[in-house]
Amino acid sequence: MKQTNLITLLIAIITLSGFSTINSQKEGKEINYKKVEAEVKIAVPPSQVWSLIGENFDQNSRFNVDAKKTYYLQEDPNMIGAQRRTVNYKDKVIDVEIVEYDPSKQHVKWVIFNMNAAPLKAGYSSYSLRDDGNGGTILTQKAGFKMKVFLMNGIAKGKFTNLFKTELAAIKHLAETGENITEQNKDDIVERYANSITIK
């Protein structure tokens, strides 16, 4: 009985801690994140890539193979504060809110404020584009995360790294060919563009 009560208390502490940390990141408070960064070279102009990942922020299911559907929970004409929901094929959700959006610099950053797909305490991600000097684009994706259980941070970093490899390959493929990623073509896309992606 005592063991059951202790487990219940620990779950409550972890849950409340998670809500507190997610609110802190939306308010701009400092959080000790584990970080991942990756780049991919794309053979189309930045404006073309931006139209996929920035101007149509609610359509990331085109390059997220785990997403069954994505849509805005809350729209904003200036994009700051806009909220997007991603639903995966297990009907788990990830809700994010845009906190930085600059079309002139082709940069967008969002924080996760609701998630039941993984034991995440807090997290953010961003896309930034720059011209590669030859008419193409270098897309940089950054993410920071903190798990509810400290020992899971190392495992999570490996999963985020693999996720970046898949997502950046999918964005490159979509921008260059117009084809969305699917379960059927995922392995081919990831293998085809593996050498174009740099994990930092």
C-alpha positions in Angstrom: 0.0 0.0 0.0 2.8 2.4 0.9 4.6 1.6 -2.3 1.5 2.4 -4.3 1.0 5.7 -2.6 4.7 6.6 -3.2 4.4 5.8 -6.9 1.2 7.9 -7.1 3.0 10.8 -5.4 6.0 10.6 -7.8 3.7 10.6 -10.8 1.9 13.7 -9.5 5.3 15.5 -8.9 6.5 14.7 -12.4 3.3 15.9 -14.0 3.1 19.2 -12.1 6.8 19.8 -12.7 6.2 19.3 -16.4 3.4 21.9 -16.6 5.6 24.3 -14.6 8.6 23.9 -16.9 6.5 24.2 -20.1 5.0 27.5 -18.8 8.5 28.7 -17.9 9.7 28.2 -21.5 6.8 30.1 -22.9 7.6 33.0 -20.5 11.2 33.0 -21.6 12.7 31.7 -18.4 16.0 29.8 -18.6 15.9 26.0 -18.7 18.8 23.7 -18.9 18.1 22.0 -22.2 19.9 19.1 -24.0 20.4 20.4 -27.5 20.5 19.0 -31.0 21.4 20.9 -34.2 21.5 19.7 -37.9 21.9 21.2 -41.4 20.8 20.1 -44.8 21.7 21.6 -48.2 18.7 21.9 -50.5 19.0 22.6 -54.3 16.2 25.2 -54.5 16.1 28.9 -53.4 15.4 29.8 -49.7 12.0 31.4 -50.7 10.8 28.0 -52.0 11.8 26.2 -48.8 10.3 28.9 -46.6 7.0 28.5 -48.4 6.9 24.9 -47.1 8.1 25.2 -43.6 7.3 28.9 -42.6 4.4 30.2 -44.7 2.6 26.9 -44.4 3.5 26.0 -40.8 0.4 24.0 -40.3 1.2 21.5 -43.1 4.2 19.7 -41.6 2.5 16.4 -42.1 3.9 16.6 -45.7 7.4 15.9 -44.3 6.6 14.3 -40.9 6.1 10.6 -41.6 4.6 10.1 -38.1 1.9 12.7 -38.5 -1.6 11.6 -39.4 -2.8 15.2 -39.6 -1.8 18.7 -38.5 -3.8 21.8 -38.1 -4.0 25.2 -36.4 -5.5 25.3 -32.9 -5.1 29.1 -32.9 -4.2 31.3 -35.8 -2.6 34.8 -35.7 -2.0 37.1 -38.6 1.5 37.9 -37.3 2.1 34.2 -36.6 3.6 34.9 -33.1 1.3 33.0 -30.8 -0.2 30.8 -33.5 -0.7 27.2 -32.2 -0.4 24.0 -34.2 -1.6 20.5 -33.3 0.1 17.3 -34.7 -1.8 14.0 -34.3 0.2 10.8 -34.9 -1.2 7.4 -36.0 -1.7 6.4 -32.4 -3.8 9.5 -31.9 -1.2 11.0 -29.6 -0.9 14.8 -29.9 1.8 17.4 -29.8 0.7 21.0 -29.5 3.2 23.8 -30.2 3.2 27.6 -30.2 5.2 29.9 -32.3 7.4 32.3 -30.3 9.6 33.7 -33.0 8.6 34.3 -36.6 10.7 36.5 -39.0 10.0 36.1 -42.8 12.8 38.6 -43.6 15.3 36.3 -41.9 13.3 33.2 -42.8 13.4 31.9 -39.2 10.7 30.4 -37.1 10.8 29.0 -33.6 8.2 27.2 -31.5 7.8 25.7 -28.1 5.9 22.5 -27.1 3.2 23.3 -24.6 1.1 20.1 -24.6 2.2 16.6 -25.4 1.1 13.1 -24.6 3.3 11.3 -27.1 6.4 11.1 -24.9 7.5 12.0 -21.3 8.8 15.4 -22.3 9.2 18.0 -19.6 9.9 20.9 -22.0 11.0 21.4 -25.5 11.5 23.8 -28.5 12.6 23.6 -32.1 13.4 26.1 -34.9 14.1 26.4 -38.6 16.5 29.0 -40.1 17.3 29.4 -43.8 20.2 31.0 -45.6 21.4 31.2 -49.2 24.2 28.8 -50.0 25.7 31.2 -52.5 24.8 29.0 -55.5 21.1 29.6 -55.7 20.4 26.8 -53.1 19.5 26.8 -49.4 21.1 25.7 -46.2 18.4 24.8 -43.7 19.4 24.6 -40.0 17.2 22.9 -37.5 17.8 23.3 -33.8 16.0 21.7 -30.8 16.3 21.8 -27.1 14.6 19.3 -24.8 14.4 18.2 -21.2 12.8 14.9 -20.2 10.8 14.3 -17.1 13.2 11.6 -16.0 16.9 12.8 -16.1 18.2 9.3 -17.2 16.1 9.5 -20.4 18.0 12.5 -21.7 20.7 10.4 -23.4 18.2 8.1 -25.1 16.0 11.0 -26.1 19.0 12.8 -27.8 19.5 9.7 -30.0 15.9 9.7 -31.0 15.9 13.4 -31.7 19.0 13.0 -33.9 17.3 10.2 -35.9 14.1 12.3 -36.2 16.2 15.2 -37.6 17.8 13.0 -40.2 14.4 11.8 -41.4 12.7 15.2 -41.3 15.4 17.1 -43.0 15.7 14.5 -45.7 11.9 14.7 -46.2 12.0 18.5 -46.4 14.8 18.3 -49.0 12.9 15.7 -51.0 9.7 17.7 -50.9 11.3 21.0 -51.9 13.3 19.4 -54.8 10.7 16.9 -56.1 7.3 18.0 -54.7 6.7 14.5 -53.2 5.6 14.0 -49.6 7.2 11.5 -47.4 5.3 8.3 -46.6 5.9 5.0 -44.8 6.4 3.5 -48.2 9.1 5.9 -49.4 10.7 6.9 -46.1 13.6 4.5 -46.1 14.6 5.4 -49.6 14.4 9.1 -48.9 16.5 8.9 -45.7 19.2 6.8 -47.4 19.2 8.9 -50.6 19.9 12.2 -48.7 22.0 10.9 -45.8 25.2 12.5 -47.0 23.5 15.9 -47.4 22.7 16.2 -43.7 25.2 17.3 -41.0 24.5 16.6 -37.3 26.3 19.1 -35.0 
